[in-house]
Amino acid sequence: MQTSAVRYPLVVKNLVKTRLPTSFGEFSLFLYAEHGKEHLALVKGDVSGVAGVPVRVHSECLTGDVFGSRRCDCGDQLRHTLQYLGRVEAGILLYLRQEGRGIGLLKKMEAYNLQDQGMDTVEANLRLGHQPDERDYGIAARILRDLGVASIRLITNNPHKVEALQHHGVEVQARIPIEVGHHRENIGYLRSKAERMAHLLNFRERRPEHQDFGFIDPLIDQLRLAREAGQGFPFVTLTYAQSMDGSIAADAGAPLALSSQQALTLTHFLRAHHDGLLVGVNTILADDPQLNVRYCEGEDPRPIILDSHLRTPLDCRLLRQAGKPPIILTTSLSDPAQRAALAGQGAVVIQVDGDAEGCVDIPQALVALTAQGIRTLMVEGGGKIISTFLKQHLVNYCVITITPKIIGGLKAIDGLSAAGEAPLTLADCRYQILGSDVIAYGPVHFG
């Protein structure tokens, strides 16, 4: 929706710009002064003259952003935005000093006390003599003009924010939803925003058997954000199970089941939230897997096989079962006759370049998958596939199941970091007990 633009004189002043390396990526930090307040613009890449720049206009929330308050969703939205901006070539986070929707920290804390007495967030503000939302987005518009963006895609659930920026002359091409997980402490606050202030929230509800998976909500929220906003590569989630000694399989013999039933159900839950599920051809040859969702409700992901020489059997289950036809990524080393035979069985066979070892070039494969509509990709293995994705820094999030077994078998990762390189870390690693297993999960940071 486009409204008539209102142009205001440029009263905002950029005081300083500096480089700001963060765990989410490297940004430029701009400090602006306006009527005694200092506002910040965290800028990723070159945004001058660029159309469709993803922008989050975030109002300061000391309690949520700094102290992790669970009374609101502000801190989660800030963290999710930074994780997303770290993955794109260009983007902006505006951090406006408009605490408490413009009423200030003192009045916000007084409003908290009124909410504890039974008022909702709107009623509390009105009782204190304020409007439900007193923020002014003119300053955001002036900063965006100073940064030179041509148009933006606004990361928000608030339609009023879209209208306000358009009113101040900003071209908003699209809205990117950023709904993050709700819980007991903030559900009333969020419902008030939806019912009283027209915020666009879905309140996804879980079936009782999936209540145990609420801890993985940060990943589910990132997957939603990745689908709504354009990226060159899919968002990649790496999942696998390992024993306590780091083995993902025995050295020989039949396939080894490592995960508990609860952890296996989590794997299927995650599959249902991804567009595609990728494995190497050795997994197909060893296990003949179904790669679908069987232990929970949800839509099956698109099966994807990396197969440089097209060894995928014509009678494998992925080609026999109903559902989405598999995508097979191969190289010029594959046999054209086998390529035609697999296509005749319903597979989508895509040729990309090979790497130095003759295997499928992973970055090219990801570009090809993006062209096929795959925006979120779950990678399950085997071991060489896991190592390749990690070595090439192509993983955004890890979910690793650690099971209380010692088998002394094949390792998932071999020689990941060269001498002198910083080790791979999970930027915000958390742990969850699930059945007999421990789930380690978090966004990935490469040095």
Backbone torsions as a table, in degrees:
resi	resn	phi	psi	omega
1	MET	NA	133.8	-179.8
2	GLN	-115.9	129.4	177.1
3	THR	-113.3	167.8	-179.9
4	SER	-65.1	135.3	-175.5
5	ALA	-80.3	141.7	174.6
6	VAL	-116.2	118.5	-177.7
7	ARG	-95.6	128.6	178.8
8	TYR	-110.6	150.5	176.8
9	PRO	-62.7	147.2	-177.0
10	LEU	-77.2	99.9	179.9
11	VAL	-107.1	-4.5	178.6
12	VAL	-82.9	143.9	-178.1
13	LYS	-130.3	127.2	175.0
14	ASN	-80.0	115.2	-177.0
15	LEU	-85.0	-38.5	-176.1
16	VAL	-160.7	153.2	174.1
17	LYS	-129.6	137.1	179.4
18	THR	-144.2	159.7	176.6
19	ARG	-79.7	136.8	-179.4
20	LEU	-132.7	94.8	173.0
21	PRO	-74.8	134.4	-179.6
22	THR	-134.1	171.9	175.8
23	SER	-68.5	-13.1	178.6
24	PHE	-94.7	-11.2	-176.0
25	GLY	139.4	-179.1	-179.5
26	GLU	-99.1	131.9	-177.0
27	PHE	-127.7	166.7	165.8
28	SER	-106.4	133.5	-178.4
29	LEU	-109.7	121.3	178.9
30	PHE	-107.4	136.0	176.2
31	LEU	-111.1	125.4	-179.0
32	TYR	-116.1	144.9	176.4
33	ALA	-114.4	137.6	-179.7
34	GLU	-153.4	112.2	177.1
35	HIS	51.1	44.0	176.6
36	GLY	85.5	-6.6	178.3
37	LYS	-103.9	148.7	177.9
38	GLU	-112.4	120.2	179.8
39	HIS	-110.5	156.2	-176.5
40	LEU	-121.9	146.6	171.6
41	ALA	-126.0	116.2	176.6
42	LEU	-98.4	113.8	-168.8
43	VAL	-116.9	127.6	175.6
44	LYS	-102.7	123.8	175.8
45	GLY	73.5	-163.3	-179.1
46	ASP	-98.1	115.7	-176.7
47	VAL	-108.6	-8.7	-176.3
48	SER	-65.4	123.3	179.3
49	GLY	77.6	2.5	-176.0
50	VAL	-87.3	137.6	177.2
51	ALA	-95.6	148.8	175.7
52	GLY	69.5	30.2	-179.6
53	VAL	-69.2	127.1	175.2
54	PRO	-67.8	128.4	-175.7
55	VAL	-134.5	132.5	169.8
56	ARG	-111.6	121.5	173.5
57	VAL	-98.1	103.1	-170.8
58	HIS	-111.6	123.4	177.6
59	SER	-88.1	137.6	-177.6
60	GLU	-50.7	134.4	173.7
61	CYS	-140.6	91.2	-176.0
62	LEU	-56.3	-44.6	-175.7
63	THR	-66.1	-38.7	-179.1
64	GLY	-86.0	-45.0	-174.9
65	ASP	-71.0	-38.7	-174.2
66	VAL	-98.4	-46.9	-172.5
67	PHE	-97.1	-3.5	176.8
68	GLY	71.4	32.5	179.3
69	SER	-55.3	139.0	177.5
70	ARG	-97.6	9.5	177.4
71	ARG	-78.1	-15.3	-177.0
72	CYS	-139.2	-175.5	177.8
73	ASP	-114.0	11.9	-171.8
74	CYS	-64.2	-48.8	-178.7
75	GLY	-61.2	-40.7	177.9
76	ASP	-64.8	-41.5	178.8
77	GLN	-63.5	-39.8	178.6
78	LEU	-63.2	-47.8	-178.5
79	ARG	-64.8	-41.7	179.5
80	HIS	-65.5	-37.7	177.5
81	THR	-63.4	-44.0	-179.7
82	LEU	-64.6	-39.2	176.8
83	GLN	-62.7	-41.3	179.6
84	TYR	-67.4	-47.7	-178.8
85	LEU	-62.6	-29.0	176.3
86	GLY	-64.4	-19.1	-177.1
87	ARG	-97.4	-15.5	-175.6
88	VAL	-99.5	163.5	-178.9
89	GLU	-74.0	-35.7	-176.7
90	ALA	-145.0	137.9	178.8
91	GLY	-175.2	167.2	-174.8
92	ILE	-139.0	136.6	165.9
93	LEU	-114.5	116.5	172.5
94	LEU	-94.5	125.5	180.0
95	TYR	-111.9	102.1	-173.8
96	LEU	-96.2	137.3	-179.6
97	ARG	-83.4	72.4	-179.5
98	GLN	-130.6	62.7	-176.1
99	GLU	-56.7	141.5	174.7
100	GLY	62.6	41.2	-175.2
101	ARG	54.3	34.8	173.4
102	GLY	96.3	-2.4	-176.9
103	ILE	-96.7	-6.7	177.8
104	GLY	92.6	162.0	-174.4
105	LEU	-66.7	-41.8	-179.3
106	LEU	-58.7	-52.0	-178.1
107	LYS	-67.0	-32.2	177.5
108	LYS	-64.4	-42.5	179.7
109	MET	-67.2	-36.4	174.7
110	GLU	-64.9	-38.0	177.1
111	ALA	-64.0	-36.7	175.6
112	TYR	-57.3	-43.7	-179.9
113	ASN	-63.3	-38.5	177.4
114	LEU	-67.7	-35.7	177.1
115	GLN	-65.6	-35.6	177.4
116	ASP	-67.3	-18.6	177.1
117	GLN	-91.0	0.6	174.5
118	GLY	118.0	-8.5	178.8
119	MET	-78.6	154.4	171.5
120	ASP	-89.2	178.2	-173.3
121	THR	-63.5	-33.3	178.9
122	VAL	-72.6	-48.1	-179.8
123	GLU	-59.5	-38.6	-178.6
124	ALA	-65.2	-44.3	178.3
125	ASN	-62.2	-42.8	-179.9
126	LEU	-64.2	-39.8	179.5
127	ARG	-61.2	-32.6	-179.4
128	LEU	-85.0	4.0	177.7
129	GLY	85.6	19.6	-178.8
130	HIS	-117.7	164.2	172.1
131	GLN	-78.3	159.0	177.9
132	PRO	-56.9	-32.5	-179.0
133	ASP	-146.5	114.7	-177.2
134	GLU	-111.0	19.2	-178.5
135	ARG	-74.1	149.5	178.0
136	ASP	-116.2	120.5	-177.9
137	TYR	-96.0	8.3	175.0
138	GLY	-61.7	-38.9	179.0
139	ILE	-62.9	-38.8	178.2
140	ALA	-63.1	-41.9	179.2
141	ALA	-62.8	-40.9	-178.7
142	ARG	-68.5	-37.0	176.7
143	ILE	-65.5	-42.3	179.5
144	LEU	-63.2	-37.0	176.6
145	ARG	-67.5	-38.6	178.3
146	ASP	-64.5	-35.2	178.2
147	LEU	-76.6	-14.0	172.4
148	GLY	83.1	17.6	-179.6
149	VAL	-69.1	144.5	179.9
150	ALA	-81.9	-41.7	178.2
151	SER	-160.8	165.8	-174.8
152	ILE	-133.4	160.4	164.6
153	ARG	-114.3	116.1	-168.2
154	LEU	-89.9	126.0	179.1
155	ILE	-87.0	100.3	-175.6
156	THR	-166.1	158.6	168.6
157	ASN	-106.4	2.3	-170.8
158	ASN	-103.6	105.0	-179.1
159	PRO	-63.9	-27.0	177.9
160	HIS	-63.4	-34.8	179.3
161	LYS	-65.0	-39.3	176.2
162	VAL	-61.2	-49.8	-178.2
163	GLU	-62.9	-39.4	-178.2
164	ALA	-65.6	-42.6	179.1
165	LEU	-67.4	-39.4	175.6
166	GLN	-62.2	-39.4	177.8
167	HIS	-59.7	-32.2	179.8
168	HIS	-92.6	14.6	171.6
169	GLY	92.8	8.4	178.8
170	VAL	-88.8	130.7	175.9
171	GLU	-83.2	113.9	179.4
172	VAL	-102.5	106.4	-177.6
173	GLN	-71.7	-36.8	-174.7
174	ALA	-161.3	163.3	174.0
175	ARG	-108.3	132.3	176.0
176	ILE	-105.6	113.0	179.7
177	PRO	-63.4	149.5	177.4
178	ILE	-141.2	54.0	177.6
179	GLU	-77.3	122.5	178.6
180	VAL	-108.4	172.6	-171.0
181	GLY	-60.7	142.5	174.0
182	HIS	-105.0	159.6	-178.5
183	HIS	-153.5	-176.5	-171.6
184	ARG	-59.7	-37.6	-174.4
185	GLU	-75.8	-26.4	-175.9
186	ASN	-116.6	1.3	-174.7
187	ILE	-63.7	-38.6	178.4
188	GLY	-66.3	-41.5	177.2
189	TYR	-59.7	-45.6	-178.1
190	LEU	-68.8	-39.0	179.0
191	ARG	-66.1	-34.9	176.2
192	SER	-64.4	-39.9	178.1
193	LYS	-63.2	-38.3	-179.4
194	ALA	-72.5	-45.1	-172.7
195	GLU	-84.0	-32.3	-175.1
196	ARG	-101.4	-22.8	-173.7
197	MET	-126.0	9.7	172.0
198	ALA	64.5	22.8	175.3
199	HIS	-67.2	143.1	-173.5
200	LEU	-91.8	90.3	-177.5
201	LEU	-122.5	143.0	-175.6
202	ASN	-99.4	-27.5	-177.5
203	PHE	52.3	62.5	178.7
204	ARG	-58.1	131.9	-179.5
205	GLU	-106.8	140.8	179.3
206	ARG	-95.7	147.7	169.5
207	ARG	-69.7	152.4	-175.9
208	PRO	-53.0	-37.1	-176.5
209	GLU	-71.8	-10.3	179.6
210	HIS	-107.3	10.4	176.8
211	GLN	-59.7	-31.7	-178.9
212	ASP	-68.1	-11.8	-176.5
213	PHE	-97.9	9.2	-179.7
214	GLY	-60.6	-25.7	-178.7
215	PHE	-64.1	-22.3	-176.3
216	ILE	-89.6	6.2	-180.0
217	ASP	-53.5	-37.9	178.2
218	PRO	-55.9	-36.9	176.5
219	LEU	-70.5	-43.8	-179.7
220	ILE	-59.2	-39.5	178.6
221	ASP	-65.6	-38.7	177.8
222	GLN	-66.3	-35.9	178.2
223	LEU	-64.9	-40.2	178.1
224	ARG	-63.4	-43.4	-179.9
225	LEU	-65.0	-39.8	-179.9
226	ALA	-64.3	-35.2	-179.9
227	ARG	-70.2	-32.6	-174.3
228	GLU	-81.9	-18.8	-173.3
229	ALA	-122.9	137.8	-176.4
230	GLY	-68.3	134.0	175.6
231	GLN	-138.4	153.7	179.8
232	GLY	-67.6	-37.3	-179.7
233	PHE	-115.8	157.5	170.8
234	PRO	-65.9	157.1	168.4
235	PHE	-72.1	123.9	-173.7
236	VAL	-108.4	121.8	173.2
237	THR	-107.5	123.0	178.3
238	LEU	-98.7	123.7	178.6
239	THR	-129.9	135.4	172.1
240	TYR	-162.2	164.0	177.6
241	ALA	-112.2	140.8	178.0
242	GLN	-138.4	156.3	174.5
243	SER	-78.2	175.3	-179.3
244	MET	-65.3	-22.6	177.2
245	ASP	-95.0	13.7	173.1
246	GLY	84.6	11.5	180.0
247	SER	-86.9	141.7	175.0
248	ILE	-106.9	-9.0	178.7
249	ALA	-163.2	161.7	173.6
250	ALA	-75.3	161.9	-178.8
251	ASP	-67.4	-27.2	-178.6
252	ALA	-158.0	168.7	176.5
253	GLY	96.9	-166.3	-175.9
254	ALA	-69.0	154.9	176.8
255	PRO	-53.3	140.5	-174.7
256	LEU	-104.3	122.5	176.3
257	ALA	-81.2	116.4	-177.2
258	LEU	-98.5	-43.2	-169.9
259	SER	-77.1	151.6	168.5
260	SER	-71.8	167.9	-179.7
261	GLN	-61.9	-37.9	179.6
262	GLN	-63.9	-42.7	179.2
263	ALA	-68.3	-35.9	176.7
264	LEU	-65.0	-39.4	176.7
265	THR	-64.1	-37.6	175.1
266	LEU	-60.4	-41.9	178.6
267	THR	-58.5	-43.0	179.8
268	HIS	-70.2	-34.8	175.1
269	PHE	-60.4	-43.2	178.0
270	LEU	-68.3	-38.9	176.6
271	ARG	-55.4	-41.9	-177.0
272	ALA	-66.5	-14.7	-179.5
273	HIS	-102.4	6.2	178.7
274	HIS	-116.1	150.7	177.8
275	ASP	-72.7	-39.1	-176.2
276	GLY	-135.9	155.5	179.4
277	LEU	-128.8	118.2	-171.4
278	LEU	-111.1	136.1	172.9
279	VAL	-139.6	165.6	173.2
280	GLY	-86.7	163.1	-177.3
281	VAL	-64.5	-27.3	179.2
282	ASN	-63.1	-31.9	175.7
283	THR	-65.4	-39.5	178.2
284	ILE	-64.6	-44.5	-177.5
285	LEU	-68.6	-34.0	-176.1
286	ALA	-83.5	-40.8	-169.6
287	ASP	-114.6	-19.7	-172.8
288	ASP	47.5	57.4	-172.9
289	PRO	-74.4	164.9	176.6
290	GLN	-92.0	-28.5	177.9
291	LEU	53.9	42.7	179.1
292	ASN	-127.4	-171.0	179.9
293	VAL	-107.3	112.4	-177.4
294	ARG	-120.0	-26.4	-172.6
295	TYR	-101.9	9.4	174.7
296	CYS	-159.2	166.2	176.8
297	GLU	-76.3	149.3	178.3
298	GLY	146.3	170.7	-177.6
299	GLU	-88.0	138.3	177.7
300	ASP	-65.3	141.1	173.2
301	PRO	-75.9	165.4	176.4
302	ARG	-77.4	121.6	178.7
303	PRO	-69.4	137.7	-179.2
304	ILE	-134.1	130.4	-177.5
305	ILE	-122.0	129.7	169.8
306	LEU	-90.7	118.4	-171.7
307	ASP	-148.9	86.4	-172.9
308	SER	-63.8	-30.7	-177.6
309	HIS	-110.0	7.3	-179.3
310	LEU	54.1	63.2	175.0
311	ARG	-94.9	3.1	-179.6
312	THR	-60.7	123.1	-178.8
313	PRO	-67.5	144.2	179.7
314	LEU	-69.4	-17.6	-179.1
315	ASP	-106.3	16.9	179.6
316	CYS	-68.8	158.8	-173.7
317	ARG	-64.4	-31.8	-179.5
318	LEU	-61.7	-28.3	178.8
319	LEU	-89.3	-16.8	-178.3
320	ARG	-94.0	-31.4	-172.9
321	GLN	-78.9	151.6	177.0
322	ALA	-71.4	158.3	178.4
323	GLY	123.7	-157.6	-175.3
324	LYS	-71.3	131.3	179.4
325	PRO	-67.1	141.0	-178.4
326	PRO	-70.2	151.3	170.4
327	ILE	-100.2	127.8	177.8
328	ILE	-115.3	120.3	179.3
329	LEU	-99.0	124.3	-174.3
330	THR	-135.4	-175.5	-179.6
331	THR	-126.5	-179.8	178.8
332	SER	-68.9	-10.3	177.8
333	LEU	-74.5	-12.9	-177.0
334	SER	-78.6	157.0	-177.9
335	ASP	-78.5	122.8	179.5
336	PRO	-56.9	-34.2	179.8
337	ALA	-66.5	-41.4	178.0
338	GLN	-66.7	-36.3	178.2
339	ARG	-60.8	-44.8	179.3
340	ALA	-66.3	-38.1	-179.3
341	ALA	-65.8	-42.4	178.8
342	LEU	-66.4	-39.9	176.6
343	ALA	-62.6	-36.3	177.9
344	GLY	-66.1	-22.5	177.4
345	GLN	-88.2	1.3	176.3
346	GLY	105.8	-5.9	-179.8
347	ALA	-73.6	150.0	171.8
348	VAL	-97.7	108.2	-175.8
349	VAL	-100.2	123.0	-176.8
350	ILE	-122.9	126.3	179.3
351	GLN	-95.3	130.6	173.4
352	VAL	-129.0	174.6	178.8
353	ASP	-68.5	157.3	172.7
354	GLY	-92.7	158.8	176.2
355	ASP	-88.2	-168.5	-175.6
356	ALA	-62.9	-24.5	-179.5
357	GLU	-96.7	4.6	-179.2
358	GLY	84.3	3.7	177.5
359	CYS	-86.1	167.9	179.0
360	VAL	-60.7	129.9	176.6
361	ASP	-70.7	114.5	-171.4
362	ILE	-65.6	-46.6	178.0
363	PRO	-57.7	-41.4	176.5
364	GLN	-64.1	-38.8	178.2
365	ALA	-60.9	-41.0	-179.3
366	LEU	-67.0	-37.7	175.6
367	VAL	-62.8	-42.4	179.2
368	ALA	-64.1	-38.3	179.0
369	LEU	-68.2	-36.7	175.6
370	THR	-59.4	-41.7	178.1
371	ALA	-64.1	-23.8	178.4
372	GLN	-89.0	6.0	177.7
373	GLY	88.6	11.3	178.6
374	ILE	-86.1	108.4	179.9
375	ARG	-101.8	-24.1	178.7
376	THR	-131.6	128.7	-171.7
377	LEU	-129.2	128.2	176.3
378	MET	-103.3	126.7	-178.8
379	VAL	-110.1	122.3	-176.9
380	GLU	-109.8	-10.9	177.6
381	GLY	127.7	-168.9	9.0
382	GLY	-77.4	-157.4	-170.5
383	GLY	-58.4	-43.1	-179.1
384	LYS	-66.3	-38.5	178.8
385	ILE	-64.1	-44.8	179.1
386	ILE	-57.9	-49.9	-178.4
387	SER	-62.1	-40.9	-177.5
388	THR	-64.3	-45.8	179.0
389	PHE	-61.2	-41.1	-179.5
390	LEU	-70.9	-44.6	-179.1
391	LYS	-61.2	-33.4	-179.3
392	GLN	-92.1	9.9	175.2
393	HIS	56.7	47.6	-176.0
394	LEU	-113.3	15.1	-178.6
395	VAL	-108.0	133.6	177.1
396	ASN	-98.5	-29.9	-173.2
397	TYR	-151.2	142.2	177.6
398	CYS	-119.0	140.2	168.9
399	VAL	-129.8	106.6	-173.1
400	ILE	-115.7	122.7	177.0
401	THR	-92.3	124.4	178.5
402	ILE	-110.9	115.2	-174.2
403	THR	-105.6	145.7	-174.1
404	PRO	-77.9	63.1	177.7
405	LYS	-135.2	151.3	174.5
406	ILE	-125.3	115.9	-173.4
407	ILE	-124.2	-12.8	176.3
408	GLY	58.5	41.5	-176.0
409	GLY	-109.4	-144.3	-176.0
410	LEU	-76.0	136.4	-177.3
411	LYS	-89.4	149.6	178.9
412	ALA	-72.8	-38.8	-171.8
413	ILE	-129.8	132.1	-178.7
414	ASP	-131.4	119.9	176.5
415	GLY	59.5	50.2	-174.7
416	LEU	-67.5	-46.9	-175.5
417	SER	-108.1	135.5	174.1
418	ALA	-74.6	164.9	-179.7
419	ALA	-58.2	133.0	178.4
420	GLY	88.2	-12.3	179.8
421	GLU	-80.1	148.6	175.2
422	ALA	-68.4	142.0	-179.0
423	PRO	-71.2	154.0	172.9
424	LEU	-66.1	133.9	177.2
425	THR	-131.9	152.0	168.2
426	LEU	-88.0	120.3	-168.6
427	ALA	-62.0	-33.2	-178.9
428	ASP	-139.3	61.3	-172.1
429	CYS	-67.2	131.6	176.9
430	ARG	-128.8	164.2	-175.7
431	TYR	-132.1	142.6	-179.5
432	GLN	-140.3	130.9	173.4
433	ILE	-80.8	128.5	179.2
434	LEU	-136.6	106.3	-174.0
435	GLY	63.7	-128.6	178.2
436	SER	-92.5	2.6	-173.6
437	ASP	-106.6	162.3	171.0
438	VAL	-111.7	128.6	177.4
439	ILE	-102.3	118.2	172.3
440	ALA	-101.1	129.5	-173.4
441	TYR	-149.7	151.2	176.8
442	GLY	162.4	166.1	175.4
443	PRO	-67.1	150.3	-174.7
444	VAL	-96.3	136.9	176.3
445	HIS	-122.0	125.7	179.5
446	PHE	-104.0	95.7	175.6
447	GLY	55.7	NA	NA
